[in-house]
Amino acid sequence: MKKLITANDIREAHARGEQAMSLVLRASIITPEAREVADLLGFTITECDESSPGNGVRSRQRASR
């Protein structure tokens, strides 16, 4: 089952002091509102193709500005 990432997930992570989140593309759905909130907060969402983002896996980064 895929994990749904909502705007509230982004707000909560930002409130905890986090500035970025890495997600596995195949296992996640990011709502349009979550992307918009991330942009507004300067929060970066990194989408990875595999479950081990630090292992030289191709990723697509959405830098929020």
C-alpha positions as CSV (number, residue, x, y, z in Angstrom):
1,M,0.0,0.0,0.0
2,K,1.3,3.5,-0.8
3,K,1.8,6.1,1.8
4,L,-0.1,9.3,1.3
5,I,1.9,12.5,2.1
6,T,-0.4,15.4,2.9
7,A,0.1,19.1,3.5
8,N,-0.3,18.3,7.3
9,D,2.6,15.9,7.0
10,I,4.8,18.6,5.6
11,R,3.7,21.2,8.2
12,E,4.3,18.7,11.0
13,A,7.8,17.9,9.7
14,H,8.6,21.6,9.3
15,A,7.4,22.3,12.8
16,R,9.8,19.6,14.1
17,G,12.6,21.6,12.5
18,E,13.0,19.3,9.5
19,Q,13.9,21.0,6.2
20,A,13.6,18.0,3.8
21,M,11.9,14.7,3.3
22,S,13.0,11.7,1.1
23,L,10.3,9.5,-0.3
24,V,10.3,6.4,-2.5
25,L,8.3,7.1,-5.7
26,R,6.7,3.7,-5.9
27,A,5.6,3.7,-2.3
28,S,4.3,7.3,-2.0
29,I,1.6,9.7,-3.2
30,I,2.2,13.4,-2.6
31,T,-0.9,15.5,-2.7
32,P,-0.7,18.7,-4.8
33,E,-1.4,20.7,-1.6
34,A,1.5,19.1,0.1
35,R,3.8,20.2,-2.8
36,E,2.4,23.7,-2.5
37,V,2.9,23.9,1.2
38,A,6.5,22.6,0.8
39,D,7.1,25.4,-1.7
40,L,5.7,28.0,0.6
41,L,7.8,26.8,3.6
42,G,11.0,26.2,1.7
43,F,10.8,22.5,2.4
44,T,12.5,20.1,0.0
45,I,10.9,16.9,-1.1
46,T,13.4,14.4,-2.7
47,E,11.7,11.6,-4.6
48,C,13.8,8.4,-5.0
49,D,13.4,5.5,-7.3
50,E,14.5,2.9,-4.7
51,S,14.2,2.4,-1.0
52,S,17.8,3.3,-0.2
53,P,18.1,7.0,-1.3
54,G,21.7,7.3,-0.1
55,N,23.1,4.5,-2.3
56,G,23.7,6.3,-5.6
57,V,20.1,5.9,-6.6
58,R,18.8,8.3,-9.2
59,S,16.6,10.8,-7.6
60,R,14.5,13.8,-8.6
61,Q,14.6,16.7,-6.2
62,R,11.9,19.4,-5.9
63,A,13.7,22.4,-4.4
64,S,11.3,24.7,-2.8
65,R,11.9,28.4,-3.0
